[in-house]
């Protein structure tokens, strides 16, 4: 995989990124869980990490967090990687799978047990549920009460001989944890914030916080850029780094995406899976562009990958929730379609070069690849769309307009739109604006589209005549 440096000078980036300064080799990670398809919230994290790595000339690592054995699926893993490739975000390192690193996590936990920084907890699930409920009844967040923290070595050995199941918990130092977030600034957690959280579950699979911290530690991750919902995990992971005498990475927590109603983004807001955006005809460059500037302070909005990477710095991001607006994404998509070289746009649409002239016209009136291809029916179809038929039913004398067009086209080889328009205006007394709309519907079968005179020369005259015959049948039956 390639590593490309898009950023400005080292001096400029040191100033722009403040404490997220250029290091000997910046290394970030995108760490999705293969429990579902990649959605737009995940992609935001991926895009921000990718742009930061490219800006700094660093390494973009892909890590699959698949320790949830029951929910993880190899099919989702492949789907995630396919979506990243479609988005053009090649990873430089990985993919790593946490399920293949379980012995490593257990070795680290053994070290913590030997140092007295962790302990085995034999509390049955029923007791843990009682503790949880008691905390909730007091209006406090659920937290373990430390029952097994003080068990003697003899007591632990006895319970193990009895075959009692256990988990391994971390014994956090009671200290204030403070770190400077690359986006949100100084964040501080009080000494009692972190409870004795689980490191290894009963089946000896690692917890999220253990696996994430050990992976960041052993993979040399220098910057952790992730969603704001992970802020509360940060003190736990910092404590684990300190427990092994290691320096934690720099942390930056970006805002979460919400819908126009300011509620967490979900299916009710429309498409959220990357596959859905692809299927509806959104260009990958437009999606990355929108996500790459969303919630940022930027000089201009429409940028390619090189510009996005060149201008990217963490301080430009807001910590407040960002509204994902589908209409705005469609605007970005239209802009990217308009600016894309025609041969590339044809390839995206799966069309041959013979469509070049038509697509050059149609892309000005379409916001997605799918919508643009549907407009090809103007040149290839012979019917009139429902909205066009409905308009003609209210229009002034569409039958006469259709008759004049038919008579003008019959027997004429080469004829211009201006000639057709002149003949119709001589025989039909209809306001000019309305007449143009009637002509548009009769000639193209639609109420919208590129300039009529530009389309007219590309539409086979036989198709226009067939539309008129189809229209005569519809109008005569009503």
Phi and psi in degrees as a GROMACS rama.xvg file:
@    title "Ramachandran Plot"
@    xaxis  label "Phi"
@    yaxis  label "Psi"
@TYPE xy
-88.1457  156.106  UNK-2
-124.212  117.388  UNK-3
-116.933  132.795  UNK-4
-95.7928  114.329  UNK-5
-105.642  -12.056  UNK-6
-75.8876  170.634  UNK-7
-73.8801  -166.574  UNK-8
-65.708  159.883  UNK-9
-58.3313  -41.4919  UNK-10
-60.4008  -46.0983  UNK-11
-61.8724  -42.7776  UNK-12
-71.8628  -30.9662  UNK-13
-62.4864  -39.7126  UNK-14
-71.1982  -41.4735  UNK-15
-69.3867  -37.2859  UNK-16
-99.8721  6.14579  UNK-17
48.4761  -120.26  UNK-18
-74.5143  -15.5853  UNK-19
-81.4024  59.3867  UNK-20
-77.3532  159.114  UNK-21
-60.3714  129.254  UNK-22
-115.061  170.833  UNK-23
-50.2383  -40.2675  UNK-24
-154.429  102.688  UNK-25
-67.3989  135.725  UNK-26
-138.128  121.032  UNK-27
-118.762  171.429  UNK-28
-142.548  146.657  UNK-29
-113.314  124.161  UNK-30
-128.288  73.5109  UNK-31
-77.648  157.076  UNK-32
-100.415  129.893  UNK-33
-81.3165  54.4209  UNK-34
-108.228  7.2478  UNK-35
179.51  177.914  UNK-36
-74.694  156.046  UNK-37
-66.6673  127.392  UNK-38
-117.32  172.31  UNK-39
-62.8253  -30.8545  UNK-40
-65.0629  -43.3733  UNK-41
-61.9591  -42.0227  UNK-42
-62.9351  -34.1256  UNK-43
-60.1504  -45.0507  UNK-44
-60.6653  -42.7836  UNK-45
-62.6288  -45.6669  UNK-46
-62.7652  -44.9447  UNK-47
-65.3835  -40.0794  UNK-48
-65.6753  -42.3604  UNK-49
-62.5144  -47.1135  UNK-50
-64.9461  -39.0419  UNK-51
-64.0619  -43.2471  UNK-52
-62.9269  -42.9681  UNK-53
-68.5139  -37.875  UNK-54
-62.0879  -40.2128  UNK-55
-92.2893  0.509805  UNK-56
65.87  33.6707  UNK-57
-103.028  -162.088  UNK-58
-113.631  130.885  UNK-59
-104.529  111.358  UNK-60
-102.13  138.534  UNK-61
-106.72  123.906  UNK-62
-128  126.963  UNK-63
-96.6245  113.775  UNK-64
-92.1495  86.3254  UNK-65
-113.155  36.0594  UNK-66
-80.4987  -10.5589  UNK-67
-81.5256  87.2879  UNK-68
-60.1277  -40.4356  UNK-69
-67.9247  -35.6301  UNK-70
-99.4298  -20.9438  UNK-71
-70.8124  143.862  UNK-72
-142.929  131.011  UNK-73
-61.0858  -29.157  UNK-74
-64.106  -40.278  UNK-75
-67.8152  -36.9858  UNK-76
-59.2108  -46.5139  UNK-77
-64.3827  -38.585  UNK-78
-63.1741  -41.8863  UNK-79
-61.2517  -46.1862  UNK-80
-67.1581  -37.4553  UNK-81
-63.7096  -40.808  UNK-82
-65.3298  -41.1653  UNK-83
-62.6291  -41.0215  UNK-84
-64.7433  -41.3494  UNK-85
-60.8692  -38.753  UNK-86
-72.8994  -7.87909  UNK-87
81.8972  16.1655  UNK-88
-100.513  80.2746  UNK-89
-71.5514  137.537  UNK-90
-92.6823  148.813  UNK-91
-93.1892  -19.0669  UNK-92
-144.362  136.596  UNK-93
101.994  -166.387  UNK-94
-79.1717  142.322  UNK-95
-101.276  145.893  UNK-96
-119.955  125.5  UNK-97
-64.031  -29.3301  UNK-98
-63.8433  -19.4495  UNK-99
-94.2064  3.50957  UNK-100
-122.823  16.5275  UNK-101
-61.712  -35.4615  UNK-102
-66.202  -33.3128  UNK-103
-63.1531  -45.8627  UNK-104
-62.1313  -40.7157  UNK-105
-65.4465  -37.8883  UNK-106
-61.6376  -41.7621  UNK-107
-65.6365  -38.1084  UNK-108
-67.9718  -38.07  UNK-109
-58.0237  -41.7206  UNK-110
-60.8612  -42.4331  UNK-111
-64.8715  -38.8443  UNK-112
-62.8728  -42.2884  UNK-113
-66.5125  -31.6408  UNK-114
-83.1016  -8.15715  UNK-115
80.4116  15.6835  UNK-116
-95.2955  2.35021  UNK-117
-149.095  162.834  UNK-118
-150.909  160.304  UNK-119
-88.8154  134.406  UNK-120
-115.412  122.847  UNK-121
-104.59  7.72939  UNK-122
-59.0987  128.959  UNK-123
-69.4107  160.794  UNK-124
-58.9535  -34.6696  UNK-125
-62.8071  -42.6402  UNK-126
-66.2847  -40.6556  UNK-127
-63.2284  -35.5016  UNK-128
-68.4609  -38.1316  UNK-129
-63.7533  -41.9773  UNK-130
-62.8561  -43.3008  UNK-131
-61.6793  -46.3562  UNK-132
-66.302  -36.7299  UNK-133
-62.9215  -39.1438  UNK-134
-65.3308  -43.5607  UNK-135
-64.2468  -37.5277  UNK-136
-63.3562  -28.4723  UNK-137
-86.4005  -1.58231  UNK-138
76.6036  23.5544  UNK-139
-110.62  154.331  UNK-140
-66.2278  143.566  UNK-141
-60.5745  133.844  UNK-142
-155.279  147.163  UNK-143
-68.2475  141.598  UNK-144
-90.5592  1.51391  UNK-145
81.32  21.8802  UNK-146
-52.1959  -45.995  UNK-147
-90.8093  -0.021236  UNK-148
-59.5806  -36.4362  UNK-149
-99.2196  13.1837  UNK-150
-60.5605  137.76  UNK-151
-74.9618  163.637  UNK-152
-59.6485  -38.2314  UNK-153
-65.2096  -41.6196  UNK-154
-64.09  -40.8778  UNK-155
-63.2693  -45.2176  UNK-156
-61.9051  -40.1501  UNK-157
-62.9482  -46.1019  UNK-158
-64.8997  -34.5055  UNK-159
-68.8511  -40.816  UNK-160
-62.51  -32.4033  UNK-161
-74.7855  -7.47806  UNK-162
79.6663  22.1052  UNK-163
-71.4734  130.8  UNK-164
-68.4511  151.159  UNK-165
-147.992  163.564  UNK-166
-118.792  164.834  UNK-167
-109.205  127.312  UNK-168
-111.646  151.394  UNK-169
-83.1788  142.885  UNK-170
-105.046  89.7187  UNK-171
-73.1835  142.924  UNK-172
-70.7019  143.055  UNK-173
-83.1767  87.2245  UNK-174
-145.15  155.128  UNK-175
-74.0084  134.645  UNK-176
-109.89  122.506  UNK-177
-127.347  135.079  UNK-178
-146.324  155.258  UNK-179
-97.2641  109.515  UNK-180
-75.0966  134.846  UNK-181
-65.9257  -14.3585  UNK-182
-116.097  -43.142  UNK-183
-95.6905  -8.0876  UNK-184
85.0199  -156.171  UNK-185
-67.4422  129.453  UNK-186
-128.329  135.283  UNK-187
-131.385  139.35  UNK-188
-119.84  135.101  UNK-189
-69.9949  164.621  UNK-190
-58.1222  -31.2228  UNK-191
-94.4315  12.3735  UNK-192
-69.3067  -41.7701  UNK-193
-93.0068  123.795  UNK-194
-93.6308  -172.812  UNK-195
-79.3449  77.2862  UNK-196
-74.2763  157.217  UNK-197
-76.2333  135.248  UNK-198
-99.4405  -50.3129  UNK-199
-120.485  132.81  UNK-200
-79.5533  177.194  UNK-201
-58.6036  -35.1052  UNK-202
-82.8388  11.835  UNK-203
63.9296  23.2231  UNK-204
-87.33  144.669  UNK-205
-71.8325  151.141  UNK-206
-77.762  166.726  UNK-207
-57.4519  -48.8316  UNK-208
-65.167  -37.6683  UNK-209
-64.6796  -53.6306  UNK-210
-60.9337  -42.5952  UNK-211
-62.7476  -45.0475  UNK-212
-66.6458  -44.6934  UNK-213
-65.8578  -40.4497  UNK-214
-63.8443  -46.0851  UNK-215
-59.7645  -37.2719  UNK-216
-68.4592  -50.626  UNK-217
-79.7401  -22.3476  UNK-218
-89.9834  -5.10596  UNK-219
71.1936  33.5971  UNK-220
-67.5623  126.327  UNK-221
-96.3277  -28.6761  UNK-222
-137.158  127.808  UNK-223
-107.204  108.918  UNK-224
-110.99  115.676  UNK-225
-152.661  178.172  UNK-226
-70.546  156.298  UNK-227
-62.3506  -17.6958  UNK-228
-71.4704  -6.41431  UNK-229
-100.884  2.67813  UNK-230
-55.8564  -42.7822  UNK-231
-68.0888  -19.0549  UNK-232
-79.4661  -20.6329  UNK-233
-61.2332  -45.7079  UNK-234
-61.3689  -33.5645  UNK-235
-63.7094  -44.1823  UNK-236
-71.8469  -35.1038  UNK-237
-62.4321  -42.0847  UNK-238
-62.247  -37.4032  UNK-239
-66.4787  -41.5961  UNK-240
-58.761  -46.9074  UNK-241
-65.9582  -32.357  UNK-242
-63.2872  -27.2734  UNK-243
-101.785  11.409  UNK-244
68.7611  27.2867  UNK-245
-109.334  152.021  UNK-246
-85.1903  125.683  UNK-247
-70.1092  158.707  UNK-248
-70.3441  173.098  UNK-249
-79.6252  139.479  UNK-250
-112.751  142.753  UNK-251
-144.831  123.788  UNK-252
-113.713  111.159  UNK-253
-80.9339  165.383  UNK-254
-70.164  161.385  UNK-255
-93.0069  158.713  UNK-256
-90.4527  137.483  UNK-257
-129.101  163.395  UNK-258
-83.1745  -178.921  UNK-259
-62.1017  -20.9237  UNK-260
-86.9371  6.8326  UNK-261
67.5859  15.9865  UNK-262
-100.845  153.836  UNK-263
-49.7761  136.878  UNK-264
-62.0002  131.872  UNK-265
-151.157  -177.157  UNK-266
-59.7184  -28.1544  UNK-267
-66.8821  -17.0255  UNK-268
-88.7157  1.92286  UNK-269
109.791  -153.195  UNK-270
-61.5377  135.816  UNK-271
-133.201  -25.9476  UNK-272
-79.2861  144.149  UNK-273
-61.822  -37.1548  UNK-274
-60.6626  -33.2197  UNK-275
-67.1086  -41.45  UNK-276
-64.701  -40.9985  UNK-277
-62.732  -44.3073  UNK-278
-66.7904  -28.308  UNK-279
-86.6141  0.357281  UNK-280
93.6774  25.2377  UNK-281
-83.4679  132.597  UNK-282
-74.3397  140.679  UNK-283
-60.4769  -37.1174  UNK-284
-65.3199  -35.0136  UNK-285
-70.4481  -39.8004  UNK-286
-66.3152  -45.1227  UNK-287
-64.3557  -39.6355  UNK-288
-60.5215  -49.1171  UNK-289
-62.6783  -47.8104  UNK-290
-64.2648  -35.329  UNK-291
-70.7444  -19.0514  UNK-292
-112.433  -9.67914  UNK-293
-64.0065  126.533  UNK-294
75.5958  13.5211  UNK-295
-114.785  158.015  UNK-296
-95.2209  110.848  UNK-297
-128.967  153.635  UNK-298
-74.2444  -40.1001  UNK-299
-138.171  158.187  UNK-300
-94.9281  -45.8231  UNK-301
-83.2469  116.159  UNK-302
-143.73  153.14  UNK-303
-89.1077  -179.877  UNK-304
-60.3167  -41.0347  UNK-305
-62.9886  -43.1677  UNK-306
-67.1117  -40.6146  UNK-307
-59.425  -45.4655  UNK-308
-68.2102  -41.264  UNK-309
-62.0401  -36.5949  UNK-310
-96.0347  2.02687  UNK-311
-82.452  127.488  UNK-312
-149.152  147.998  UNK-313
-63.5234  -33.0993  UNK-314
-66.6517  -13.909  UNK-315
-79.0474  -9.03688  UNK-316
-90.0474  142.934  UNK-317
-93.4343  147.087  UNK-318
-85.0595  -8.60735  UNK-319
-79.6233  152.76  UNK-320
-54.7291  142.008  UNK-321
-108.933  134.678  UNK-322
-84.0209  121.575  UNK-323
-89.2437  111.454  UNK-324
-109.228  114.016  UNK-325
-61.4301  -37.3026  UNK-326
-63.1472  -37.28  UNK-327
-67.5004  -39.9588  UNK-328
-61.2301  -41.5502  UNK-329
-63.3737  -35.1704  UNK-330
-63.8021  -46.2803  UNK-331
-58.4069  -41.8627  UNK-332
-63.9746  -42.076  UNK-333
-62.956  -41.0707  UNK-334
-63.2089  -40.8502  UNK-335
-69.6159  -36.1663  UNK-336
-63.859  -40.7604  UNK-337
-67.4711  -33.539  UNK-338
-91.6025  -12.9008  UNK-339
-74.0134  136.076  UNK-340
-52.944  139.52  UNK-341
-59.9243  -34.6848  UNK-342
-66.9852  -35.3215  UNK-343
-69.2638  -40.848  UNK-344
-64.9251  -39.7767  UNK-345
-61.2816  -41.7896  UNK-346
-64.1051  -41.9665  UNK-347
-60.8876  -35.4552  UNK-348
-86.1484  -5.99728  UNK-349
69.9292  36.3466  UNK-350
-116.425  153.326  UNK-351
-81.3816  169.128  UNK-352
-62.5428  -23.728  UNK-353
-62.7742  -16.4922  UNK-354
-89.9413  1.47783  UNK-355
-52.855  -51.6003  UNK-356
-64.0364  -38.5357  UNK-357
-68.9366  -43.4413  UNK-358
-67.6311  -34.6869  UNK-359
-57.581  -35.1242  UNK-360
-76.1475  -48.8617  UNK-361
-70.0894  -30.8806  UNK-362
-65.8817  -17.9838  UNK-363
-73.4697  -17.4313  UNK-364
-117.343  11.3195  UNK-365
-125.104  146.933  UNK-366
-105.9  -9.33864  UNK-367
-139.238  161.541  UNK-368
-60.86  -41.4423  UNK-369
-62.3933  -47.0329  UNK-370
-63.018  -38.2953  UNK-371
-63.078  -43.0048  UNK-372
-68.2156  -33.0192  UNK-373
-64.476  -32.2521  UNK-374
-68.7741  -15.0908  UNK-375
-61.3375  -19.1374  UNK-376
-60.522  -22.3869  UNK-377
-57.1145  -38.8643  UNK-378
-94.4239  -23.0886  UNK-379
-112.985  -17.0119  UNK-380
-93.477  173.006  UNK-381
-133.356  7.42066  UNK-382
-108.479  176.791  UNK-383
-116.114  130.817  UNK-384
-62.4911  159.564  UNK-385
-58.61  -42.149  UNK-386
-66.1226  -30.8135  UNK-387
-69.577  -42.4956  UNK-388
-62.6897  -41.595  UNK-389
-63.65  -39.4176  UNK-390
-65.0671  -43.765  UNK-391
-64.1397  -29.5817  UNK-392
-66.4461  -19.6827  UNK-393
-105.534  -9.65585  UNK-394
-78.2704  166.119  UNK-395
-85.6575  114.312  UNK-396
53.2091  53.4529  UNK-397
-66.6652  -26.4824  UNK-398
-61.8636  -44.0656  UNK-399
-65.0744  -42.5153  UNK-400
-58.2773  -46.178  UNK-401
-63.0969  -40.6963  UNK-402
-62.9738  -44.3044  UNK-403
-64.4805  -39.8607  UNK-404
-62.7367  -44.4707  UNK-405
-60.7823  -46.4428  UNK-406
-65.7943  -34.1848  UNK-407
-71.0092  -37.6825  UNK-408
-79.1869  -33.8219  UNK-409
-59.789  123.828  UNK-410
80.5925  -5.60935  UNK-411
-99.472  126.975  UNK-412
-75.4287  -78.932  UNK-413
-97.1605  121.852  UNK-414
-145.506  142.261  UNK-415
-95.1588  163.093  UNK-416
-63.6342  -36.0789  UNK-417
-60.8658  -36.8984  UNK-418
-68.293  -41.3415  UNK-419
-62.7651  -45.0865  UNK-420
-62.795  -39.4038  UNK-421
-63.9736  -43.158  UNK-422
-65.5904  -39.7535  UNK-423
-67.4009  -42.682  UNK-424
-64.9409  -24.7593  UNK-425
-73.8057  -24.5509  UNK-426
-111.411  -13.6592  UNK-427
-124.188  128.02  UNK-428
-98.2656  82.2517  UNK-429
-130.648  139.182  UNK-430
-51.6614  141.452  UNK-431
-55.1754  -44.2685  UNK-432
-62.6816  -44.8129  UNK-433
-67.3603  -38.2423  UNK-434
-62.9247  -40.7809  UNK-435
-61.1526  -38.6993  UNK-436
-69.2196  -41.3228  UNK-437
-61.9825  -45.2351  UNK-438
-60.1242  -42.3322  UNK-439
-58.8231  -46.0875  UNK-440
-66.9088  -45.8634  UNK-441
-65.6177  -39.2652  UNK-442
-81.7272  -41.3599  UNK-443
-103.897  -18.842  UNK-444
84.0192  3.7717  UNK-445
-135.233  161.613  UNK-446
-93.2346  -6.21569  UNK-447
-139.901  166.114  UNK-448
148.758  -176.058  UNK-449
-64.7927  173.748  UNK-450
-51.1488  133.412  UNK-451
-61.3622  -40.9884  UNK-452
-65.69  -29.2897  UNK-453
-74.2522  -36.5097  UNK-454
-75.6108  -35.084  UNK-455
-53.3098  -42.4739  UNK-456
-71.3193  -15.1899  UNK-457
-100.545  -10.4133  UNK-458
-88.9954  124.963  UNK-459
-56.2546  132.46  UNK-460
-61.1319  -30.3727  UNK-461
-63.9869  -32.1937  UNK-462
-70.4491  -38.9803  UNK-463
-64.8787  -43.6734  UNK-464
-63.8092  -37.8603  UNK-465
-66.9594  -37.9663  UNK-466
-60.8237  -40.8077  UNK-467
-65.5942  -40.8333  UNK-468
-62.5613  -42.5388  UNK-469
-61.859  -41.2399  UNK-470
-66.5855  -41.5155  UNK-471
-57.1773  -41.1267  UNK-472
-66.3439  -41.6526  UNK-473
-66.0825  -44.5433  UNK-474
-70.2885  -33.6728  UNK-475
-73.6897  -21.5366  UNK-476
-86.2954  -4.06646  UNK-477
